Amino acid sequence: MGKLNHIKIVGIVLSCGLLLSVGAPEVSQKSQGQEKVELKIELPKPMFIGTPRNIKSPNLEIITGKPRGPFFAPKGTELVSLKKPVTSSDSLPVIGELSYVTDGEKSGEDGYFVELGPGPQWVQIDLEAPYLIQAIVVWHYHSQARVYRDVIIQVSEDKDFQEGIVTLFNNDHDNSSGLGAGGDKEYIETYEGKLIDGRSTRARYVRLWSNGNTSNDMNHYVEVEVYGLPVR
């Protein structure tokens, strides 16, 4: 088509009051019943200030030093993990109780964390009903800067995690925990915790893995919060 004819066609379309667009039209979330609002997360006080140094990792995310930006979830999303039952691959923690994982206490001070033995270990939360998972926030030990290895977060409706498993996060870049290599980055623990997008995945059980950290071989959890919508 010649340039002159192309200009004429564009002029005709515009004169008819039509809007030209490239690709799919933008869909309003509100019109689809998916109005989203900022998820409000209560944070503990920071335990260290400044940019951490001397942490070596071949898979570490870029440190910006800036607070995490807002996360938006469908209206009606709520905290669904508080006080829910917790089990673990290590049934006799070295320090603390498994109930600490969902007790609502997020302080990085001593007395607020559970310590599991070395090697790959998991904790599992039973939400006691299926939910559409919107976000999971994880606080490992955060009173000092450290990186936890092989952080893998999976959800399922099967308590034994034999079927229907969805992996939401996996930074085990070399498959050292044997669950498959993941493409997510390792990160430094802070008072903000790590927020994982749940992608509206339907699940009742949340299982979180780790495999030691840059300070020692042990595994720690201060708190895990799961935000979701009831399944109707």
MDAnalysis code that builds the backbone (N, CA, C; Angstrom):
import MDAnalysis as mda
import numpy as np

u = mda.Universe.empty(696, n_residues=232, atom_resindex=np.repeat(np.arange(232), 3), trajectory=True)
u.add_TopologyAttr("name", ["N", "CA", "C"] * 232)
u.add_TopologyAttr("resid", np.arange(1, 233))
u.add_TopologyAttr("resname", ["MET", "GLY", "LYS", "LEU", "ASN", "HIS", "ILE", "LYS", "ILE", "VAL", "GLY", "ILE", "VAL", "LEU", "SER", "CYS", "GLY", "LEU", "LEU", "LEU", "SER", "VAL", "GLY", "ALA", "PRO", "GLU", "VAL", "SER", "GLN", "LYS", "SER", "GLN", "GLY", "GLN", "GLU", "LYS", "VAL", "GLU", "LEU", "LYS", "ILE", "GLU", "LEU", "PRO", "LYS", "PRO", "MET", "PHE", "ILE", "GLY", "THR", "PRO", "ARG", "ASN", "ILE", "LYS", "SER", "PRO", "ASN", "LEU", "GLU", "ILE", "ILE", "THR", "GLY", "LYS", "PRO", "ARG", "GLY", "PRO", "PHE", "PHE", "ALA", "PRO", "LYS", "GLY", "THR", "GLU", "LEU", "VAL", "SER", "LEU", "LYS", "LYS", "PRO", "VAL", "THR", "SER", "SER", "ASP", "SER", "LEU", "PRO", "VAL", "ILE", "GLY", "GLU", "LEU", "SER", "TYR", "VAL", "THR", "ASP", "GLY", "GLU", "LYS", "SER", "GLY", "GLU", "ASP", "GLY", "TYR", "PHE", "VAL", "GLU", "LEU", "GLY", "PRO", "GLY", "PRO", "GLN", "TRP", "VAL", "GLN", "ILE", "ASP", "LEU", "GLU", "ALA", "PRO", "TYR", "LEU", "ILE", "GLN", "ALA", "ILE", "VAL", "VAL", "TRP", "HIS", "TYR", "HIS", "SER", "GLN", "ALA", "ARG", "VAL", "TYR", "ARG", "ASP", "VAL", "ILE", "ILE", "GLN", "VAL", "SER", "GLU", "ASP", "LYS", "ASP", "PHE", "GLN", "GLU", "GLY", "ILE", "VAL", "THR", "LEU", "PHE", "ASN", "ASN", "ASP", "HIS", "ASP", "ASN", "SER", "SER", "GLY", "LEU", "GLY", "ALA", "GLY", "GLY", "ASP", "LYS", "GLU", "TYR", "ILE", "GLU", "THR", "TYR", "GLU", "GLY", "LYS", "LEU", "ILE", "ASP", "GLY", "ARG", "SER", "THR", "ARG", "ALA", "ARG", "TYR", "VAL", "ARG", "LEU", "TRP", "SER", "ASN", "GLY", "ASN", "THR", "SER", "ASN", "ASP", "MET", "ASN", "HIS", "TYR", "VAL", "GLU", "VAL", "GLU", "VAL", "TYR", "GLY", "LEU", "PRO", "VAL", "ARG"])
u.atoms.positions = np.array([
    [0.850, -1.198, 0.000],
    [0.000, 0.000, 0.000],
    [0.876, 1.235, 0.000],
    [0.562, 2.208, -0.837],
    [1.350, 3.423, -0.904],
    [1.146, 4.293, 0.314],
    [2.106, 5.174, 0.533],
    [2.055, 6.034, 1.710],
    [0.850, 6.945, 1.684],
    [0.483, 7.448, 0.485],
    [-0.642, 8.367, 0.371],
    [-1.941, 7.668, 0.726],
    [-2.142, 6.442, 0.213],
    [-3.359, 5.685, 0.523],
    [-3.451, 5.374, 2.007],
    [-2.288, 5.064, 2.619],
    [-2.260, 4.760, 4.055],
    [-2.726, 5.981, 4.848],
    [-2.259, 7.160, 4.473],
    [-2.661, 8.379, 5.176],
    [-4.150, 8.618, 5.030],
    [-4.699, 8.348, 3.832],
    [-6.127, 8.539, 3.612],
    [-6.954, 7.620, 4.493],
    [-6.533, 6.346, 4.632],
    [-7.288, 5.384, 5.435],
    [-7.288, 5.799, 6.901],
    [-6.110, 6.215, 7.391],
    [-6.031, 6.669, 8.777],
    [-6.938, 7.857, 9.001],
    [-6.961, 8.775, 8.035],
    [-7.808, 9.950, 8.163],
    [-9.275, 9.598, 8.194],
    [-9.680, 8.615, 7.368],
    [-11.081, 8.191, 7.361],
    [-11.474, 7.582, 8.688],
    [-10.590, 6.715, 9.234],
    [-10.897, 6.066, 10.507],
    [-11.035, 7.093, 11.620],
    [-10.088, 8.032, 11.682],
    [-10.144, 9.031, 12.737],
    [-11.355, 9.929, 12.582],
    [-11.742, 10.243, 11.349],
    [-12.885, 11.116, 11.133],
    [-14.184, 10.455, 11.537],
    [-14.197, 9.135, 11.603],
    [-15.398, 8.408, 12.032],
    [-15.477, 8.282, 13.544],
    [-14.485, 8.819, 14.235],
    [-14.514, 8.796, 15.696],
    [-14.081, 7.478, 16.275],
    [-13.367, 6.629, 15.504],
    [-12.931, 5.339, 16.013],
    [-11.538, 5.473, 16.595],
    [-11.233, 4.654, 17.635],
    [-9.932, 4.677, 18.283],
    [-9.096, 3.517, 17.781],
    [-7.912, 3.828, 17.238],
    [-7.004, 2.780, 16.786],
    [-6.169, 2.315, 17.968],
    [-5.918, 1.004, 18.061],
    [-5.069, 0.468, 19.124],
    [-4.330, -0.732, 18.599],
    [-3.203, -1.016, 19.234],
    [-2.397, -2.163, 18.855],
    [-2.481, -3.192, 19.969],
    [-2.769, -4.455, 19.638],
    [-2.874, -5.503, 20.646],
    [-4.235, -5.532, 21.295],
    [-4.324, -6.330, 22.379],
    [-5.608, -6.517, 23.059],
    [-6.002, -5.260, 23.806],
    [-7.297, -4.956, 23.885],
    [-7.745, -3.781, 24.624],
    [-7.540, -3.968, 26.112],
    [-7.326, -2.862, 26.820],
    [-7.158, -2.931, 28.265],
    [-8.491, -3.262, 28.921],
    [-8.467, -4.245, 29.844],
    [-9.676, -4.678, 30.529],
    [-9.660, -4.128, 31.953],
    [-10.729, -3.489, 32.352],
    [-10.813, -2.949, 33.699],
    [-10.947, -4.082, 34.696],
    [-10.093, -4.093, 35.727],
    [-10.184, -5.124, 36.756],
    [-11.521, -5.041, 37.486],
    [-11.988, -3.839, 37.671],
    [-13.235, -3.658, 38.404],
    [-14.408, -4.240, 37.640],
    [-14.405, -4.108, 36.306],
    [-15.506, -4.621, 35.501],
    [-15.540, -6.136, 35.487],
    [-14.400, -6.780, 35.803],
    [-14.329, -8.229, 35.840],
    [-14.522, -8.776, 37.249],
    [-14.898, -7.932, 38.190],
    [-15.085, -8.374, 39.561],
    [-13.766, -8.657, 40.261],
    [-12.663, -8.038, 39.798],
    [-11.342, -8.290, 40.352],
    [-10.706, -6.999, 40.858],
    [-11.495, -6.185, 41.506],
    [-10.941, -4.959, 42.066],
    [-9.838, -5.300, 43.061],
    [-8.687, -4.648, 42.915],
    [-7.555, -4.937, 43.782],
    [-7.224, -3.748, 44.669],
    [-6.794, -4.062, 45.878],
    [-6.412, -3.032, 46.843],
    [-5.050, -3.415, 47.407],
    [-4.379, -2.432, 47.976],
    [-3.059, -2.699, 48.545],
    [-3.181, -3.604, 49.756],
    [-2.363, -4.648, 49.786],
    [-2.356, -5.573, 50.909],
    [-1.576, -4.947, 52.058],
    [-2.224, -4.788, 53.191],
    [-1.589, -4.179, 54.349],
    [-0.919, -5.266, 55.187],
    [0.393, -5.158, 55.347],
    [1.160, -6.140, 56.095],
    [1.824, -5.453, 57.276],
    [1.560, -5.934, 58.464],
    [2.159, -5.365, 59.669],
    [3.585, -5.879, 59.801],
    [4.537, -4.970, 59.883],
    [5.947, -5.346, 59.925],
    [6.528, -5.178, 61.329],
    [7.484, -6.034, 61.703],
    [8.182, -5.846, 62.974],
    [9.208, -4.734, 62.848],
    [9.839, -4.383, 63.944],
    [10.857, -3.331, 63.889],
    [12.137, -3.877, 63.246],
    [12.865, -3.026, 62.510],
    [14.129, -3.465, 61.904],
    [15.150, -3.817, 62.985],
    [15.942, -4.871, 62.717],
    [16.953, -5.303, 63.685],
    [18.365, -4.886, 63.278],
    [18.539, -4.495, 62.030],
    [19.829, -3.944, 61.610],
    [19.575, -2.886, 60.558],
    [20.492, -1.953, 60.426],
    [20.327, -0.818, 59.524],
    [21.532, -0.755, 58.581],
    [21.270, -0.397, 57.335],
    [22.348, -0.262, 56.371],
    [22.396, -1.430, 55.410],
    [23.286, -1.335, 54.446],
    [23.424, -2.374, 53.435],
    [24.324, -3.493, 53.950],
    [23.838, -4.723, 53.989],
    [24.663, -5.841, 54.474],
    [25.893, -6.041, 53.588],
    [26.985, -6.462, 54.217],
    [28.224, -6.687, 53.485],
    [28.732, -8.117, 53.734],
    [29.653, -8.520, 52.900],
    [30.349, -9.791, 53.074],
    [29.434, -11.011, 53.016],
    [28.342, -10.909, 52.285],
    [27.496, -12.073, 52.039],
    [27.729, -12.511, 50.606],
    [28.251, -13.712, 50.454],
    [28.603, -14.206, 49.129],
    [27.584, -15.236, 48.668],
    [27.083, -15.029, 47.475],
    [26.139, -15.962, 46.876],
    [26.179, -15.785, 45.367],
    [26.218, -16.886, 44.628],
    [26.238, -16.770, 43.165],
    [24.873, -16.447, 42.576],
    [23.854, -16.411, 43.443],
    [22.486, -16.286, 42.947],
    [21.711, -15.206, 43.699],
    [22.419, -14.203, 44.211],
    [21.800, -13.202, 45.078],
    [21.129, -12.107, 44.260],
    [19.913, -11.731, 44.691],
    [19.216, -10.654, 44.006],
    [19.924, -9.327, 44.254],
    [19.682, -8.372, 43.382],
    [20.294, -7.057, 43.510],
    [19.763, -6.356, 44.757],
    [20.665, -5.820, 45.554],
    [20.288, -5.118, 46.779],
    [20.067, -3.644, 46.454],
    [18.857, -3.173, 46.632],
    [18.544, -1.781, 46.307],
    [18.571, -0.874, 47.523],
    [18.360, -1.448, 48.708],
    [18.306, -0.635, 49.914],
    [17.002, 0.120, 50.076],
    [16.068, -0.108, 49.164],
    [14.776, 0.579, 49.211],
    [13.702, -0.337, 49.801],
    [12.689, 0.239, 50.428],
    [11.595, -0.579, 50.959],
    [10.862, -1.301, 49.823],
    [10.260, -2.408, 50.162],
    [9.475, -3.137, 49.172],
    [8.267, -2.300, 48.740],
    [7.962, -2.327, 47.483],
    [6.816, -1.591, 46.985],
    [5.499, -2.246, 47.390],
    [4.378, -1.590, 47.146],
    [3.079, -2.138, 47.528],
    [2.732, -3.377, 46.710],
    [1.957, -4.258, 47.323],
    [1.455, -5.448, 46.645],
    [-0.064, -5.358, 46.640],
    [-0.668, -5.571, 45.486],
    [-2.110, -5.448, 45.357],
    [-2.752, -6.822, 45.215],
    [-3.824, -7.021, 45.960],
    [-4.541, -8.295, 45.966],
    [-6.030, -8.025, 45.812],
    [-6.792, -9.017, 45.357],
    [-8.230, -8.812, 45.202],
    [-8.887, -8.352, 46.508],
    [-9.832, -7.480, 46.384],
    [-10.548, -6.978, 47.545],
    [-11.179, -8.143, 48.297],
    [-11.042, -8.146, 49.598],
    [-11.558, -9.243, 50.411],
    [-10.489, -10.224, 50.843],
    [-9.270, -10.075, 50.309],
    [-8.160, -10.941, 50.720],
    [-7.871, -10.714, 52.201],
    [-7.665, -11.810, 52.933],
    [-7.417, -11.696, 54.363],
    [-6.350, -12.680, 54.819],
    [-5.815, -12.442, 56.004],
    [-4.846, -13.342, 56.605],
    [-5.568, -14.624, 57.022],
    [-5.128, -15.766, 56.495],
    [-5.850, -17.017, 56.747],
    [-4.988, -18.057, 57.474],
    [-3.784, -17.687, 57.846],
    [-2.877, -18.650, 58.467],
    [-2.701, -18.481, 59.975],
    [-3.204, -17.398, 60.533],
    [-2.971, -17.107, 61.947],
    [-3.504, -18.231, 62.838],
    [-2.612, -18.749, 63.701],
    [-2.925, -19.805, 64.677],
    [-3.266, -21.149, 64.041],
    [-3.008, -21.301, 62.743],
    [-3.318, -22.573, 62.094],
    [-2.235, -23.610, 62.424],
    [-2.579, -24.902, 62.354],
    [-1.632, -25.960, 62.744],
    [-0.403, -26.016, 61.847],
    [0.737, -26.321, 62.476],
    [2.008, -26.419, 61.763],
    [2.654, -27.767, 62.052],
    [3.115, -28.442, 61.002],
    [3.895, -29.662, 61.132],
    [5.241, -29.434, 60.450],
    [6.147, -30.399, 60.597],
    [7.481, -30.196, 60.050],
    [8.180, -31.524, 59.789],
    [9.196, -31.479, 58.932],
    [10.061, -32.635, 58.723],
    [10.897, -32.915, 59.961],
    [11.076, -31.904, 60.805],
    [11.781, -32.046, 62.079],
    [10.751, -31.869, 63.186],
    [10.253, -32.982, 63.707],
    [9.156, -32.914, 64.684],
    [9.614, -32.462, 66.058],
    [10.937, -32.447, 66.301],
    [11.481, -32.002, 67.588],
    [12.456, -30.859, 67.353],
    [11.947, -29.644, 67.242],
    [12.827, -28.500, 66.981],
    [13.929, -28.354, 68.024],
    [15.064, -27.850, 67.577],
    [16.191, -27.618, 68.479],
    [15.857, -26.502, 69.464],
    [15.235, -25.448, 68.950],
    [14.819, -24.305, 69.764],
    [13.397, -23.929, 69.384],
    [12.584, -23.570, 70.378],
    [11.247, -23.058, 70.106],
    [10.235, -24.132, 69.775],
    [9.054, -23.684, 69.363],
    [7.937, -24.555, 69.044],
    [7.452, -24.293, 67.626],
    [6.910, -25.319, 66.974],
    [6.387, -25.145, 65.622],
    [5.245, -24.139, 65.576],
    [4.528, -24.005, 66.675],
    [3.410, -23.065, 66.719],
    [3.862, -21.624, 66.528],
    [5.156, -21.337, 66.742],
    [5.668, -19.985, 66.545],
    [5.480, -19.526, 65.095],
    [5.425, -20.468, 64.169],
    [5.370, -20.135, 62.744],
    [4.110, -19.363, 62.397],
    [3.030, -19.588, 63.120],
    [1.763, -18.911, 62.818],
    [1.164, -18.195, 64.024],
    [1.998, -17.846, 65.002],
    [1.448, -17.247, 66.223],
    [1.254, -15.739, 66.140],
    [1.670, -15.128, 65.036],
    [1.480, -13.690, 64.860],
    [2.618, -12.840, 65.380],
    [3.630, -13.454, 65.996],
    [4.774, -12.715, 66.535],
    [5.907, -12.727, 65.519],
    [6.340, -11.548, 65.078],
    [7.336, -11.446, 64.002],
    [8.662, -10.845, 64.446],
    [8.836, -10.602, 65.718],
    [10.040, -9.958, 66.204],
    [11.275, -10.807, 65.894],
    [12.367, -10.148, 65.566],
    [13.611, -10.847, 65.292],
    [14.410, -11.169, 66.544],
    [13.895, -10.828, 67.703],
    [14.618, -11.064, 68.946],
    [14.579, -12.539, 69.340],
    [15.462, -12.919, 70.244],
    [15.470, -14.293, 70.732],
    [14.144, -14.609, 71.420],
    [13.722, -15.859, 71.273],
    [12.471, -16.280, 71.889],
    [11.283, -16.251, 70.954],
    [11.494, -15.793, 69.715],
    [10.393, -15.674, 68.766],
    [10.562, -16.572, 67.544],
    [11.601, -17.395, 67.520],
    [11.829, -18.219, 66.334],
    [11.919, -19.696, 66.704],
    [11.646, -20.536, 65.731],
    [11.832, -21.975, 65.877],
    [13.041, -22.363, 65.040],
    [13.881, -23.232, 65.600],
    [15.088, -23.685, 64.908],
    [14.964, -25.171, 64.608],
    [15.106, -25.521, 63.331],
    [15.091, -26.908, 62.889],
    [16.514, -27.354, 62.603],
    [16.717, -28.661, 62.559],
    [18.041, -29.223, 62.355],
    [18.628, -28.909, 60.994],
    [19.858, -29.341, 60.743],
    [20.556, -29.051, 59.484],
    [20.020, -29.868, 58.320],
    [20.437, -29.471, 57.107],
    [19.988, -30.155, 55.898],
    [18.645, -29.637, 55.445],
    [18.135, -30.153, 54.336],
    [16.815, -29.721, 53.840],
    [15.715, -30.060, 54.856],
    [14.966, -29.049, 55.258],
    [13.859, -29.215, 56.211],
    [12.668, -28.404, 55.731],
    [11.479, -28.828, 56.139],
    [10.290, -28.076, 55.771],
    [9.370, -27.873, 56.957],
    [8.588, -26.811, 56.878],
    [7.438, -26.617, 57.767],
    [6.197, -26.545, 56.884],
    [5.085, -27.017, 57.407],
    [3.844, -27.071, 56.622],
    [2.683, -26.523, 57.430],
    [1.923, -25.639, 56.800],
    [0.757, -25.023, 57.435],
    [-0.507, -25.615, 56.846],
    [-1.408, -26.040, 57.721],
    [-2.727, -26.516, 57.304],
    [-3.716, -25.364, 57.489],
    [-4.204, -24.818, 56.388],
    [-5.155, -23.707, 56.463],
    [-6.546, -24.172, 56.860],
    [-6.730, -25.478, 56.962],
    [-7.964, -26.135, 57.429],
    [-9.130, -25.994, 56.467],
    [-8.881, -25.394, 55.318],
    [-9.879, -25.278, 54.243],
    [-9.140, -24.764, 53.013],
    [-9.650, -25.054, 51.829],
    [-8.987, -24.516, 50.634],
    [-9.242, -23.020, 50.477],
    [-8.227, -22.326, 50.015],
    [-8.312, -20.891, 49.738],
    [-7.669, -20.609, 48.388],
    [-8.005, -19.474, 47.830],
    [-7.280, -18.965, 46.678],
    [-6.139, -18.120, 47.220],
    [-4.931, -18.675, 47.178],
    [-3.777, -18.028, 47.803],
    [-3.354, -16.810, 46.990],
    [-3.292, -15.664, 47.655],
    [-2.900, -14.420, 46.992],
    [-1.458, -14.032, 47.301],
    [-1.014, -14.276, 48.516],
    [0.351, -13.909, 48.896],
    [0.797, -14.730, 50.094],
    [2.093, -14.987, 50.150],
    [2.720, -15.643, 51.295],
    [3.905, -14.781, 51.693],
    [3.986, -14.440, 52.982],
    [5.103, -13.642, 53.486],
    [5.856, -14.477, 54.515],
    [7.167, -14.597, 54.309],
    [7.994, -15.471, 55.138],
    [9.062, -14.660, 55.863],
    [9.129, -14.846, 57.184],
    [10.203, -14.270, 57.987],
    [11.053, -15.408, 58.540],
    [12.264, -15.559, 58.022],
    [13.240, -16.423, 58.675],
    [13.890, -15.582, 59.781],
    [14.982, -16.035, 60.309],
    [15.689, -15.266, 61.343],
    [16.213, -13.971, 60.726],
    [15.765, -12.814, 61.234],
    [16.096, -11.548, 60.574],
    [16.742, -10.522, 61.491],
    [17.300, -10.964, 62.614],
    [17.982, -10.000, 63.487],
    [19.388, -9.694, 62.998],
    [19.863, -10.462, 62.018],
    [21.130, -10.169, 61.358],
    [20.994, -10.549, 59.892],
    [21.800, -9.928, 59.059],
    [21.707, -10.185, 57.622],
    [22.259, -11.572, 57.305],
    [21.434, -12.397, 56.702],
    [21.862, -13.718, 56.268],
    [20.984, -14.177, 55.119],
    [21.459, -15.151, 54.381],
    [20.711, -15.726, 53.268],
    [20.386, -17.170, 53.591],
    [19.133, -17.540, 53.468],
    [18.744, -18.947, 53.636],
    [18.789, -19.639, 52.285],
    [19.354, -20.834, 52.283],
    [19.579, -21.575, 51.051],
    [18.347, -22.394, 50.664],
    [18.197, -22.607, 49.366],
    [17.176, -23.517, 48.814],
    [15.789, -23.232, 49.386],
    [15.396, -21.978, 49.348],
    [14.051, -21.608, 49.796],
    [13.059, -22.011, 48.696],
    [12.189, -22.924, 49.041],
    [11.193, -23.442, 48.092],
    [9.837, -23.381, 48.776],
    [8.866, -22.788, 48.107],
    [7.524, -22.661, 48.669],
    [6.539, -23.327, 47.715],
    [5.848, -24.342, 48.245],
    [4.892, -25.100, 47.450],
    [3.534, -25.121, 48.151],
    [2.481, -25.257, 47.351],
    [1.130, -25.372, 47.894],
    [0.436, -26.556, 47.235],
    [-0.566, -27.089, 47.940],
    [-1.292, -28.243, 47.415],
    [-2.572, -28.420, 48.217],
    [-3.478, -29.234, 47.682],
    [-4.646, -29.669, 48.446],
    [-4.419, -31.055, 49.023],
    [-3.250, -31.614, 48.768],
    [-2.859, -32.923, 49.284],
    [-1.878, -32.717, 50.435],
    [-2.228, -33.151, 51.639],
    [-1.371, -32.905, 52.797],
    [-0.024, -33.607, 52.704],
    [0.048, -34.687, 51.915],
    [1.304, -35.412, 51.756],
    [2.144, -34.903, 50.590],
    [1.652, -33.949, 49.863],
    [2.348, -33.345, 48.723],
    [2.845, -34.404, 47.738],
    [1.926, -35.305, 47.406],
    [2.212, -36.315, 46.396],
    [1.618, -35.958, 45.050],
    [0.591, -35.110, 45.057],
    [-0.053, -34.719, 43.806],
    [-0.603, -33.302, 43.927],
    [-0.869, -32.710, 42.788],
    [-1.425, -31.359, 42.764],
    [-0.520, -30.317, 43.379],
    [0.788, -30.485, 43.224],
    [1.751, -29.556, 43.822],
    [1.995, -28.377, 42.888],
    [1.931, -27.179, 43.435],
    [2.268, -25.971, 42.682],
    [3.419, -25.281, 43.406],
    [4.512, -25.060, 42.704],
    [5.662, -24.367, 43.275],
    [5.545, -22.879, 42.967],
    [5.472, -22.076, 44.022],
    [5.324, -20.629, 43.870],
    [6.664, -19.902, 43.912],
    [7.667, -20.532, 44.523],
    [8.981, -19.897, 44.635],
    [10.016, -20.993, 44.793],
    [11.165, -20.837, 44.108],
    [12.242, -21.822, 44.213],
    [13.561, -21.155, 43.835],
    [14.441, -20.943, 44.826],
    [15.752, -20.368, 44.510],
    [16.892, -21.372, 44.685],
    [16.545, -22.661, 44.661],
    [17.548, -23.727, 44.683],
    [18.113, -23.866, 43.272],
    [19.094, -23.035, 42.940],
    [19.558, -22.934, 41.557],
    [20.330, -24.162, 41.085],
    [20.842, -24.983, 42.031],
    [21.624, -26.150, 41.625],
    [20.977, -27.480, 42.016],
    [19.707, -27.434, 42.429],
    [18.952, -28.642, 42.795],
    [19.615, -29.419, 43.937],
    [20.242, -28.718, 44.848],
    [20.905, -29.395, 45.963],
    [19.920, -29.996, 46.965],
    [18.667, -29.551, 46.946],
    [17.653, -30.136, 47.824],
    [16.850, -31.230, 47.139],
    [17.072, -31.440, 45.858],
    [16.456, -32.555, 45.156],
    [15.014, -32.360, 44.734],
    [14.533, -31.121, 44.735],
    [13.157, -30.849, 44.323],
    [13.086, -30.202, 42.947],
    [14.230, -30.129, 42.276],
    [14.285, -29.471, 40.980],
    [14.935, -28.106, 41.101],
    [15.680, -27.724, 40.092],
    [16.336, -26.420, 40.090],
    [15.316, -25.317, 39.866],
    [15.494, -24.211, 40.579],
    [14.580, -23.084, 40.451],
    [15.264, -21.867, 39.871],
    [14.483, -20.953, 39.355],
    [15.024, -19.765, 38.711],
    [14.927, -18.498, 39.528],
    [14.412, -18.589, 40.779],
    [14.299, -17.399, 41.615],
    [15.633, -17.082, 42.285],
    [15.754, -15.857, 42.751],
    [16.998, -15.391, 43.344],
    [17.019, -15.612, 44.865],
    [18.243, -15.821, 45.394],
    [18.407, -15.800, 46.836],
    [18.272, -14.355, 47.310],
    [17.982, -14.176, 48.589],
    [17.740, -12.836, 49.111],
    [18.211, -12.748, 50.556],
    [18.492, -11.537, 50.983],
    [18.933, -11.285, 52.355],
    [17.720, -11.055, 53.245],
    [17.717, -11.720, 54.392],
    [16.606, -11.573, 55.333],
    [16.561, -10.166, 55.914],
    [15.365, -9.596, 55.959],
    [15.150, -8.302, 56.603],
    [13.824, -8.340, 57.358],
    [13.537, -7.289, 58.078],
    [12.295, -7.202, 58.844],
    [11.053, -7.236, 57.949],
    [11.216, -6.939, 56.647],
    [10.068, -6.943, 55.742],
    [9.585, -8.352, 55.415],
    [10.445, -9.356, 55.627],
    [10.111, -10.698, 55.188],
    [10.168, -10.787, 53.663],
    [9.927, -11.958, 53.147],
    [9.900, -12.169, 51.694],
    [8.464, -12.401, 51.261],
    [7.981, -11.572, 50.346],
    [6.609, -11.695, 49.861],
    [6.601, -12.489, 48.558],
    [5.788, -13.528, 48.529],
    [5.657, -14.393, 47.364],
    [4.253, -14.249, 46.798],
    [4.140, -14.018, 45.511],
    [2.843, -13.916, 44.843],
    [2.198, -15.300, 44.791],
    [0.994, -15.409, 45.354],
    [0.285, -16.689, 45.357],
    [-0.446, -17.001, 44.068],
    [-0.611, -15.997, 43.224],
    [-1.197, -16.165, 41.895],
    [-2.595, -16.798, 41.931],
    [-3.332, -16.556, 43.023],
    [-4.701, -17.078, 43.169],
    [-4.756, -18.597, 43.045],
    [-3.704, -19.270, 43.487],
    [-3.650, -20.732, 43.431],
    [-4.540, -21.339, 44.514],
    [-5.359, -22.276, 44.124],
    [-6.219, -22.944, 45.104],
    [-5.408, -23.981, 45.873],
    [-5.442, -23.908, 47.207],
    [-4.676, -24.836, 48.027],
    [-5.166, -24.773, 49.470],
    [-4.908, -25.864, 50.180],
    [-5.176, -25.910, 51.620],
    [-3.878, -25.942, 52.425],
    [-2.846, -26.543, 51.849],
    [-1.584, -26.727, 52.565],
    [-0.466, -25.906, 51.925],
    [0.375, -25.334, 52.793],
    [1.534, -24.568, 52.342],
    [2.772, -25.209, 52.960],
    [3.719, -25.602, 52.113],
    [4.959, -26.222, 52.593],
    [6.139, -25.352, 52.189],
    [7.000, -25.053, 53.175],
    [8.142, -24.167, 52.960],
    [9.435, -24.900, 53.306],
    [10.351, -24.951, 52.338],
    [11.634, -25.625, 52.502],
    [12.762, -24.616, 52.696],
    [13.816, -25.056, 53.365],
    [15.091, -24.330, 53.388],
    [16.190, -25.344, 53.684],
    [17.438, -24.909, 53.508],
    [18.569, -25.832, 53.632],
    [19.767, -25.106, 54.232],
    [19.607, -24.667, 55.479],
    [20.668, -23.919, 56.134],
    [20.763, -22.488, 55.646],
    [21.788, -21.787, 56.103],
    [21.939, -20.382, 55.756],
    [23.409, -19.997, 55.752],
    [23.697, -18.754, 55.457],
    [25.079, -18.315, 55.319],
    [25.789, -18.151, 56.655],
    [25.067, -18.274, 57.766],
    [25.700, -18.179, 59.080],
    [25.942, -19.549, 59.714],
    [25.047, -20.503, 59.450],
    [25.198, -21.852, 59.994],
    [24.333, -22.823, 59.181],
    [24.298, -24.075, 59.595],
    [23.580, -25.105, 58.843],
    [22.127, -25.277, 59.276],
    [21.678, -24.491, 60.224],
    [20.346, -24.676, 60.781],
    [19.283, -23.923, 59.971],
    [18.029, -24.264, 60.245],
    [16.884, -23.668, 59.552],
    [15.979, -22.982, 60.576],
    [15.553, -21.773, 60.258],
    [14.787, -20.983, 61.227],
    [13.560, -20.353, 60.591],
    [12.512, -20.216, 61.419],
    [11.311, -19.480, 61.021],
    [10.855, -18.634, 62.194],
    [10.577, -17.370, 61.900],
    [9.969, -16.483, 62.882],
    [8.459, -16.466, 62.669],
    [8.029, -16.307, 61.419],
    [6.592, -16.237, 61.109],
    [6.374, -16.485, 59.627],
    [5.228, -17.072, 59.324],
    [4.756, -17.199, 57.945],
    [3.312, -16.711, 57.920],
    [3.018, -15.806, 57.008],
    [1.651, -15.325, 56.841],
    [1.153, -15.706, 55.453],
    [-0.039, -16.278, 55.408],
    [-0.674, -16.648, 54.147],
    [-1.942, -15.817, 54.004],
    [-2.062, -15.133, 52.880],
    [-3.231, -14.309, 52.596],
    [-4.025, -14.949, 51.454],
    [-5.333, -15.032, 51.643],
    [-6.135, -15.684, 50.619],
    [-7.599, -15.272, 50.631],
    [-8.312, -15.820, 49.679],
    [-9.759, -15.641, 49.560],
    [-10.428, -16.994, 49.748],
    [-11.557, -17.032, 50.456],
    [-12.278, -18.310, 50.609],
    [-12.722, -18.840, 49.242],
    [-12.728, -20.143, 49.111],
    [-13.221, -20.785, 47.891],
    [-14.731, -20.906, 47.995],
    [-15.430, -20.311, 47.021],
    [-16.900, -20.353, 47.062],
    [-17.431, -21.312, 46.011],
])
